[in-house]
Amino acid sequence: MEQSILDLLRAGGFILYVRHGEAIVGEDQPYFNFQYCYTQRNLSDYGRREAVYYGQMLRYWQIPINSPIIASPLCRTIETAQLAFPTMYIQIDPFWFEINKLGGDISAREQQQILKNVQSQLEKTPPFGTNQVIIAHSFPNGIGLGKIPNMGTVIVKPKGEGNGYEIVKQLPLTDLATLGNSLYK
């Protein structure tokens, strides 16, 4: 039986892994500091509007979200979470910064360890009737959850600790307006 993605999300039980909104052009400074946003790439004005829209659409569609919202410690992910979910508690989890390392020059062993940790996080089932939101970073092509556009969402179905997870759908921000038309087969 085919169900709409919207019906599934309203029932809960998913992790919504979201890439932060559009950031300004450039790079984080080589020795940036989590505490000082001026050492990092931050959201552009457009990225801020994307974040607000994202939260508005989830509320419009009445998708139940578990608190806290999990965010990487970079300023752009924290601000995305605050703008999208202004009334919810944001929990900063340093682990999600590790995703940035996957695109760099790291050993195969370190890459495998990061991906193993990602899997263990994405296996965790959210509380009954809710969905967990994680706002972090894109993965490199072909690794982990793959390339994710700004404010894109990977809908993940956890299978329980030690049992992996299923990627249900990758949803660009532009598709949120038509969420009720998307089918899960």
Helices and strands as residue ranges (DSSP letters): E 3-4, H 5-11, E 15-19, G 37-39, H 45-60, E 69-71, H 75-84, E 90-92, G 94-103, H 108-122, E 132-136, E 153-158, E 165-171, G 173-181, E 183-184
